Amino acid sequence: MTRDKVARQKKIKAIITIVTLVVLALVTYGIRDQIGETIENLRTANPWPILLIVPLAFANHYGLGKLYQGVFRILGDRFRTRSMVRLSFEINFVNNVFPSAGVSGFSYIGLRMRGEHVAAGKSALVQVMRFALVFISFQLLLGLGLLFLSLTGDVNNFVIMVTASLVTLLFVGTALALFIISSKARINGFFTGLTRIANRLIQVLRPKNPETINISRVEKLFTELHNNYQLVRHNLTNLKKPLLFAFLANLTEVLSIFVVFWAFGEPVNIGAVVIAYAVANFAGIMSILPGGVGVYEGLMTAVLVATGVPVAISLPAIVTFRIISMATQIPIGYYYYQRNLSEQTHI
């Protein structure tokens, strides 16, 4: 590697590091009020149950790491569990810090796995499968949540409507995504069309650049994604373990919220937590705000109130959960993110 190339890579790394730190500082500033509220809330809460968030967070990333490992294995790549858990922390950091409605994770996994000599199309499919398996496994949790609520008589028409809508959206969304990528013609037609629309919009700002996003590269990327999907489709029985680990990831996240309510002394129905968590996460994926800040807390509180949890308890508990989760996971993700950045500049 020439000195000029090394110097250029170091410069790029420095720029990315500065941008990341600025964005992280802006996110922290944006939730400063929530941080203050959390400090006040912790004075009245029992701290011991809250400490359980830490092992539950690691169990969550372990589940997602094993999910990634299982799908990559189906596609012919073998990675250590530690490497995939690290990847999970990095993607969590990227999705929480950069405002992109979850798209950052798709972009980052392609760049991250390039250092492992994994094609971008394969990495994109692994991220698609991560969402599909998490959504599929969560439908079981939604059913259990509705069952727990019905046993206590806390189910009302609003909760039934929300749960039914979520199950429908998750099912239709997953089926539609798989329908598109299952055909080479459909996937190329769909994403090439989106790319042309994006280029036209960008051309308004950059009139001299009619094709900012290279269409042939997009076609190549999604052809790779389709080919890898065919490999997964012919090995569906091997998805049992990744699906189980997806369920583990969902369960540990729900339990993390539950223990915060326990710390506040509120005997909340875990079924209410499941449904509120599902609504908040689904909306958070659609939100362009970093980590769905504001949208997540507001919707989760609204659903919990609809199931009978007082707003005076639900809002402080949700805010506390969010801040502690970020405080324990984002620094780890940032560390691995920067470490990967350093490793990439030496390739």
N, C-alpha and C positions, 0 to 999 in steps of 0.2 A: 504494500500500500504506500503510495507516494506521500511526501510531507504535505503537499497542497491538499490532498484528499483528506488526510487526517485532520489538518487545520480546519477545513471546511466542515467536517463532521462535528468537530468540537464546537465550532461556532453555532451550528444547527442545534446541537444539544443544549448549549447555553441559552439560546433563544427559547427553545421549548420549555426549559426549566423555568425561565423568568415568566413566560406566559402562564405556565401552570401555577406558579406561586401567586401571581396576580389574581388569577381566577379563583384560587383557593381562598385568598384573602377577601375577595369580594363576596364569596359564598358565606364565609364566616361573619363578615360584616352584615350581610343580609339577614342572618338568623341570630343577630346579637341579642334581640329582645327575648327570643326563645331560650337562649343560653342563660340569660338572667333569670327567667321564670323557672328554669330547671334547677338552678342553684337554690332558689327560694323553696321550690317544691321538695327538694331532697331533705330540707330541714325538718319536714313533718312526716316524711316517709320512713319506713323500715328499710335500712340500707342492705340488709343481708339478702333478701330475695332479689334485689336489683343486681347484686354481684353475679347472679346466675346468668345474666345476659352475656357475660364474657365467654364462658364455656359453650353456651348455646350458639353464639356467633361463630365460634370456631367449628362447631359441629355443622352449622349451616354451610360454611365454605368447604368443609370436608365433603359434604354431600354433593355440592356442585362440582368440586374437583373430581370426585369419582365419576360423576355424570360425564364430564368432559373426557376423562380417561377412557370410559367405556365406549363412547361414540368414536373417538379417535382410533381406538383399537379395532372397531368394526371396519374402519376405513383403511386399516393397514399400518397405522402408526402407533407405536408404544411409547408411553411417557410415564415417568414415575409419579406416584400420587402427590408427592411434595410439590413437584413442578406444576401440576394441575390445580392444586389448592392455591398456590401462589398466583396462578393465572386468574382464579376466581376473585381473589382480593384486588388484583390490578383492575379487572373489569368493573368491579364494584366502585372503586375509586373514580375511574373515568366516567361512569354513568352518573355518579353523584356530584361530580364537580363541573363537568362540561354540559351545557344546556343543549340537548339534541333529541329529546324524547326517546332515549334508549338507542339511538343510531350510533352513538359514540362507541358502544361496546362492539358493534359489528365491524366498524372501521379498525378499532384497536386490535381485535383478535387477529385480523389479517396481518397487520404490521408486526404484532408480537410473535406470531408463529412463523413468520417469514424467516426469523433467525433460527428456527428449528427445521428449515427447509420444507415447510408445509405450504402447498399452493393456496392462494387466496380463496379460490372457490371452495376448497375443502374446509378451510377455517370458517367461512361464511355458513356453510351447511351445518357445522358443529354448533354454531351459535343459534341457528334456526331450530335445530333439534333440541337445544337446551330449553328454548322457550316453549316448544311443542310439548316436551316431556313434563316441564313444570306445570303448564296449563292442564295437561291431561291428568296428572296426579292430583292437582288441586281440586278437580271436580269431585274426587272422592271425599276430600276434606269438606267441601261445600255441602255435600250430602250429609255428612256426619254432623256438621254445624247446624244444619236445619233440623236434624233429628234431636240434638241436644236442646235446641230452643223449643221444639214442640213438646218435649217431655216436661218442661217447666211452664208451659203455657204462655211463653213470651213471643210467639209467632203472630204477627199481624199481616195484613194484606200487603203493606209496603215492603216488608222483609221478604215475603214470598215472591213478590214481583221482582225485587232486586236480585234475589238468588236465581230465579228462573231466567232473567235477562242475562245475567253473567254466564250461566251455563250455556245458554244459546250463543252468546257472543264468542265465548271461548271455543266452543265446538265449531261454529261456522268459520271463525277466523283461522283456526288450525287446519280445518278441512280445505279452505280456500287456498292457503299458503301451500299445502301439499299438492293440491290440484294444479297449481301454477308450475311448481318446480318438477312435477312428474312428467311433463312434456317439454321436450327441447324447443319445439316451435312456440309453445305458450310462454315459456320463461324468457326466451329471447325477444319475442314480440312485446311482452308486457314491460320488461325492464328497458328495452331499447326505446320503446315509446316514451317511458318516463324520462329517459336520458335526453331525448330530443326536446321534450317540454322544458326540462331543466336548462338545457343549452340556450333555448330561446329566451328564457327569463334572464339568464346570466348575460345574454347578448345585449339586453337593454342597458346594462351597466358597462359592458365591454363590447362595444359595437364592432371592433376589429377582430374579435375572437368568436367566430360562429360555432366553433366546436371546442369549448373549454374542457368538457368531459369527453374523452375519446370513446366513440361508440364501439369501435372494433375491440377495444380492451374490455368494455362492458360485456359485449357478446362472449368474449373468451372466458371472462370470469363466471358468467352464469351458465355457460356450457359446462365448465368444470363442476359447478354446483349441481347441475342436473345429473351428470355422470356419477358423481359421488352419491347422490340421492338414490340412484338405481342400485348401488352397492348396498346401501343401508336397507332398502326395501326388500332385498333378497336375503337379508339377515335379521329379520324382525324379531326372531326368538332371542337374539343377543341383546335386545333392548330391555329385557326384563330387569337386569341389574341397574342400568342407568335410570329406569323409571322408578325403581325402589329408592335410589339415592335422591331423585327429584322429590319424592314424597318426604324423605328425611329433611331436605332443605326447607320445604314448605312448613313442615311440622315444627321444626326448631324456631322458625321465624314467628309462628303463631304463639308458641310457648314463651318466647321472649317478651311479647306484649302482655301475655297473661301474668307473668311474674311481676311486671310493673304494677298492674292493678292489685296484685296480692300485696305488694309493698305499700300501697296506699290504703290497704285495709278494705278494699271493695270486692265483695264476692261476685265478680262478674261472670256471667255464663260464657264458657269457652266457645260455644256456638256463635254468640254475638261477636266475639273477637275474630273468629274465622271469616264470617261474612263481611265485617267491617274491613278487615285486612284485604280481602279479595277486591272489594270496591275501590279502596284507596290505591292498591297497586295497579289495578287496571287503568285507573284514571292517571296515575303517576307516569305510566308508560306513554300515554298520549300527551302529557304535559311537556312543554319545551323548557320549563324551569329546571335548574339543577336538582336532581333527586326528587322532583315533584314537590318541592318545598311549598307549603301553603295549601296546595291542592290535597296532598296526602292527609295532613292533619285535619283539615276542614271536613273532608268527606268521611273520614273514619269516625270523627266525633259525631257527625250527623247520623250515621248508621247506628252507632252505639246508643245514642239518645233515643232513636226510634225503637230500640229493643229494651228500653227501660233504664239505661245507665244514666245517672244524672250528669249534665254537662259540667258541673263543678268538679266532678271526679274524672270524667272521660278526657276532657281537654288537657288538664295538667299531666295525666298519665301518658297520653299519646305524645305530647311534647317532650316529656322526660325520656320516653323510649327512643324517640327519634334522635335526640341530642346525644344520649349515651351510646346509641348504636354508631352514630357518625364518629364520636370521639374515640371509640375503641377500634373501629374498622378502617376509617379513612387514613390515619397515619400509617398503618401497616400496608395498605394499598399504595400509598404514596411512596413508601420506602421501596417496595418491589417495582413500582412503576419507574422510579429513578434508576434503580439498579438495572432494569432491562434496557433503559435508555443508554446507560453506560456500556452495556454488553453489545448493543446494536452498533454503536460507533466504532467498535473494535473488530467488527466482522469484515 
